[in-house]
Amino acid sequence: MKIVITGASGLVGRWIVKAAEAAGHQVTALARPDWHLGDRPDLRGHDALIHAAFQHEPGRYRGGEGDDPSAFLRANLDGSITLFEAAREAGLARVLFLSTRAVHDGHPEGSPLPDDLAPHPTSLYGEVKSRAEAALAAMARPDFRTASLRPTGVFGPGQPQKWAGLIGDFLNLRPTPSRVATEVHGADLAEAALLVLGDPAMGGSYNVSDLVLDHHDLLAGVAALTGSPARPPMRADPTPLRIAHCDRLHALGWEPQGLLRLHEDLPQIIAESRPA
């Protein structure tokens, strides 16, 4: 396939580009500074679009609008709809949108999150993603397949390193918080994206989640590799977690390798978390 990937230089987009090229697809990467959300690119000659671009304050998704929610809406909602319309007008057969698990933040703590659960966002970030999901779904037709991925937190090597602050504090013997969260490795997310793009029944939403990871276990691994005398924080209570069920992906043969990849990549993640 000839696939257009937006946000190709971003944390998630880089993983998707790498996986798509390794699978033999021809990739057109759209990324800053040559392309911005809101631009209407000429997508003729392509088969599919994976939209992974998102404009936000550095390091922030929830709250990523900063002090300019209007610009945040224009870029991420209006810009995404403009892109979806360009794909449809150019005759692309499939569009996959990278949404977020944050569309479910308003559901009660401890709730299971099935693939088809209706969104209940509590942040502007989650609202923008859910509204973009709905706009894309409304465009679907037999010759224009659409779907949304709802990933949880994404980890893996690469800059900016999401755990740099946490690991840096730990290695410098500063306090680290007790926390447990759901995570998925970037390579597993990329594999999920390609599976959905090839799904004959592509449509609706697909959850993407793998590990339940406690800071205690992550930082115990850091201590083991570095010889740090720091003590990991106490384990956190996992009961309030909203666990996403990934039944649709598993039915497509998705087998995430997050724990193995974490062990393999932790030395590089630690190196990326140290001051240059």
C-alpha positions as CSV (number, residue, x, y, z in Angstrom):
1,M,0.0,0.0,0.0
2,K,0.9,3.6,-0.5
3,I,0.3,5.1,3.0
4,V,0.4,8.7,4.1
5,I,1.4,9.1,7.8
6,T,1.0,12.4,9.6
7,G,3.0,13.2,12.7
8,A,5.7,11.0,11.2
9,S,8.4,12.6,13.2
10,G,6.5,12.4,16.5
11,L,6.9,9.9,19.3
12,V,4.2,7.5,18.0
13,G,4.5,8.4,14.3
14,R,8.1,7.3,14.2
15,W,7.1,3.8,15.3
16,I,4.4,3.6,12.7
17,V,6.6,4.8,9.9
18,K,9.3,2.2,10.8
19,A,6.7,-0.6,11.0
20,A,5.1,0.3,7.7
21,E,8.3,0.5,5.8
22,A,9.5,-2.8,7.3
23,A,6.3,-4.4,6.1
24,G,7.0,-3.2,2.6
25,H,4.6,-0.3,2.3
26,Q,5.4,2.9,0.5
27,V,5.3,5.7,3.0
28,T,4.7,9.4,2.5
29,A,5.6,11.2,5.8
30,L,3.8,14.4,6.6
31,A,5.5,16.3,9.5
32,R,6.6,19.7,10.5
33,P,8.1,22.0,9.4
34,D,6.9,21.2,5.9
35,W,3.3,20.3,6.9
36,H,1.0,21.5,9.7
37,L,-2.4,20.5,11.0
38,G,-4.9,22.6,9.1
39,D,-3.1,22.3,5.7
40,R,-5.0,20.5,3.0
41,P,-2.4,18.2,1.3
42,D,-2.8,16.6,-2.1
43,L,-3.2,12.9,-1.3
44,R,-3.9,11.7,-4.7
45,G,-2.2,8.4,-5.7
46,H,-2.2,7.0,-2.1
47,D,-4.3,4.1,-0.7
48,A,-4.5,4.9,3.0
49,L,-3.9,7.6,5.6
50,I,-2.8,7.1,9.2
51,H,-3.3,10.4,11.1
52,A,-1.0,10.5,14.1
53,A,-0.3,14.2,14.3
54,F,-1.4,16.3,17.3
55,Q,-0.5,19.9,18.2
56,H,-0.1,20.4,22.0
57,E,2.1,22.0,24.6
58,P,5.4,20.1,24.9
59,G,5.1,17.1,27.2
60,R,1.3,17.6,27.8
61,Y,-1.7,16.0,26.2
62,R,-4.4,16.5,28.9
63,G,-4.0,20.2,29.4
64,G,-2.1,20.4,26.1
65,E,-4.1,23.5,25.0
66,G,-2.1,25.7,27.4
67,D,-3.6,29.1,27.5
68,D,-5.0,29.0,24.0
69,P,-7.9,26.5,23.7
70,S,-9.2,28.1,20.5
71,A,-6.0,27.5,18.6
72,F,-5.9,23.9,20.1
73,L,-9.4,23.3,18.7
74,R,-8.6,24.8,15.3
75,A,-5.5,22.8,14.8
76,N,-6.5,19.4,16.2
77,L,-10.2,19.2,15.5
78,D,-10.7,21.5,12.4
79,G,-7.3,20.4,11.1
80,S,-8.1,16.7,11.4
81,I,-11.5,17.1,9.7
82,T,-9.8,19.0,6.9
83,L,-7.4,16.1,6.5
84,F,-10.1,13.5,6.5
85,E,-12.0,15.4,3.8
86,A,-8.8,15.7,1.7
87,A,-8.4,11.9,2.0
88,R,-11.9,11.2,0.9
89,E,-11.8,13.6,-2.0
90,A,-8.5,12.1,-3.1
91,G,-10.0,8.7,-3.4
92,L,-8.2,7.0,-0.5
93,A,-9.8,3.7,0.6
94,R,-8.9,3.8,4.3
95,V,-8.2,6.3,7.0
96,L,-7.0,5.4,10.5
97,F,-7.1,8.0,13.3
98,L,-4.9,7.9,16.3
99,S,-7.3,8.7,19.2
100,T,-6.6,8.1,22.9
101,R,-7.8,6.2,26.0
102,A,-8.5,9.7,27.4
103,V,-11.9,9.7,25.7
104,H,-12.9,7.5,28.6
105,D,-11.7,9.5,31.5
106,G,-15.2,10.3,32.7
107,H,-16.2,6.6,33.3
108,P,-16.1,5.5,36.9
109,E,-12.8,4.3,38.3
110,G,-12.2,0.6,37.9
111,S,-14.5,0.4,34.9
112,P,-13.6,-2.0,32.1
113,L,-13.3,-0.3,28.8
114,P,-14.6,-2.5,25.9
115,D,-13.7,-1.5,22.3
116,D,-17.2,-0.1,21.5
117,L,-17.7,1.9,24.7
118,A,-19.1,5.4,24.0
119,P,-16.6,8.2,24.9
120,H,-17.0,10.2,28.1
121,P,-14.1,12.7,28.1
122,T,-13.3,15.1,30.9
123,S,-10.6,17.2,29.3
124,L,-10.4,19.3,26.1
125,Y,-7.9,16.8,24.8
126,G,-10.3,13.9,25.2
127,E,-13.1,15.9,23.8
128,V,-11.2,16.9,20.7
129,K,-10.2,13.3,20.1
130,S,-13.8,12.0,20.6
131,R,-15.2,14.7,18.3
132,A,-12.7,13.9,15.6
133,E,-13.5,10.2,15.9
134,A,-17.2,11.0,15.4
135,A,-16.5,13.2,12.4
136,L,-14.4,10.5,10.7
137,A,-17.0,7.8,11.4
138,A,-19.7,9.9,9.9
139,M,-17.7,10.0,6.6
140,A,-17.4,6.2,6.3
141,R,-18.9,4.4,3.3
142,P,-18.2,1.1,1.6
143,D,-15.4,2.5,-0.5
144,F,-14.0,4.7,2.3
145,R,-13.2,2.7,5.4
146,T,-12.5,4.6,8.6
147,A,-11.5,3.6,12.2
148,S,-9.9,5.0,15.3
149,L,-7.3,3.6,17.6
150,R,-7.6,4.4,21.4
151,P,-4.1,3.7,22.8
152,T,-3.1,4.0,26.4
153,G,0.2,5.5,27.5
154,V,3.0,4.7,24.9
155,F,6.5,3.9,26.0
156,G,9.8,2.9,24.4
157,P,13.2,4.4,23.5
158,G,13.3,7.8,21.8
159,Q,13.3,11.4,22.5
160,P,11.5,13.1,24.2
161,Q,11.8,10.2,26.7
162,K,8.5,10.0,28.7
163,W,10.2,8.6,31.8
164,A,13.2,10.9,31.8
165,G,12.0,13.0,34.7
166,L,11.0,9.9,36.8
167,I,14.2,8.0,36.2
168,G,16.3,11.1,36.6
169,D,14.8,11.8,40.0
170,F,15.2,8.2,41.1
171,L,18.9,8.1,40.1
172,N,19.5,11.4,41.8
173,L,17.9,10.1,45.0
174,R,14.9,12.4,44.8
175,P,11.4,11.2,45.9
176,T,9.4,9.4,43.2
177,P,5.7,9.0,43.3
178,S,3.8,5.7,43.8
179,R,1.8,5.2,40.6
180,V,0.5,2.4,38.4
181,A,-0.7,2.8,34.9
182,T,-1.5,1.0,31.7
183,E,1.1,1.1,28.9
184,V,1.8,-0.1,25.4
185,H,5.1,-0.2,23.6
186,G,5.4,1.9,20.5
187,A,6.3,-1.0,18.3
188,D,3.2,-2.9,19.5
189,L,1.0,0.1,18.8
190,A,2.5,0.3,15.3
191,E,1.8,-3.3,14.7
192,A,-1.8,-2.7,15.8
193,A,-2.2,0.2,13.4
194,L,-1.1,-1.9,10.5
195,L,-3.4,-4.8,11.5
196,V,-6.4,-2.5,11.7
197,L,-5.5,-0.9,8.3
198,G,-5.7,-4.4,6.8
199,D,-8.8,-5.5,8.6
200,P,-11.5,-6.4,6.1
201,A,-14.1,-5.3,8.7
202,M,-12.2,-2.1,9.5
203,G,-14.5,0.4,11.2
204,G,-15.4,1.9,14.6
205,S,-12.8,1.9,17.4
206,Y,-10.1,-0.4,18.6
207,N,-8.4,-0.2,22.1
208,V,-4.6,-0.5,22.3
209,S,-3.3,-1.5,25.7
210,D,-0.9,-4.1,27.1
211,L,0.9,-3.8,30.5
212,V,-0.2,-2.7,33.9
213,L,3.1,-1.2,35.0
214,D,3.9,0.0,38.6
215,H,6.6,2.6,39.2
216,H,7.9,0.3,41.8
217,D,8.7,-2.4,39.2
218,L,10.0,0.0,36.6
219,L,12.4,1.7,39.0
220,A,13.4,-1.6,40.6
221,G,14.6,-2.6,37.1
222,V,16.5,0.7,36.8
223,A,18.2,0.1,40.1
224,A,19.2,-3.4,39.1
225,L,20.8,-2.1,35.9
226,T,22.5,0.9,37.4
227,G,23.4,-0.3,40.9
228,S,21.6,2.7,42.3
229,P,21.1,2.6,46.1
230,A,17.7,4.4,45.7
231,R,14.6,2.6,46.9
232,P,11.6,2.3,44.5
233,P,8.4,3.8,45.8
234,M,5.7,1.7,47.4
235,R,3.4,-0.2,45.1
236,A,0.3,1.7,44.1
237,D,-3.3,0.4,44.3
238,P,-4.3,-0.8,40.8
239,T,-8.0,-1.0,41.7
240,P,-9.0,2.5,40.3
241,L,-7.5,1.7,36.9
242,R,-9.8,1.6,33.9
243,I,-8.5,-1.4,32.0
244,A,-9.0,-1.3,28.2
245,H,-10.1,-4.6,26.7
246,C,-8.5,-5.2,23.2
247,D,-10.7,-7.9,21.9
248,R,-10.9,-6.6,18.4
249,L,-7.1,-6.4,18.0
250,H,-6.6,-9.9,19.6
251,A,-9.1,-11.3,17.1
252,L,-6.8,-9.9,14.3
253,G,-3.8,-11.8,15.8
254,W,-2.3,-8.9,17.8
255,E,0.2,-10.3,20.4
256,P,1.9,-7.4,22.1
257,Q,5.4,-8.0,23.6
258,G,5.5,-5.1,26.0
259,L,7.2,-6.8,28.9
260,L,9.9,-8.4,26.7
261,R,10.4,-5.1,24.9
262,L,10.6,-3.2,28.2
263,H,13.4,-5.5,29.4
264,E,15.3,-5.1,26.1
265,D,14.9,-1.4,25.9
266,L,15.3,-0.3,29.5
267,P,19.1,0.3,29.2
268,Q,18.5,2.7,26.3
269,I,15.6,4.3,28.1
270,I,17.9,4.9,31.1
271,A,20.6,6.3,28.9
272,E,18.1,8.7,27.4
273,S,17.0,9.8,30.9
274,R,20.5,10.9,32.0
275,P,21.6,14.5,31.4
276,A,23.5,15.0,28.1
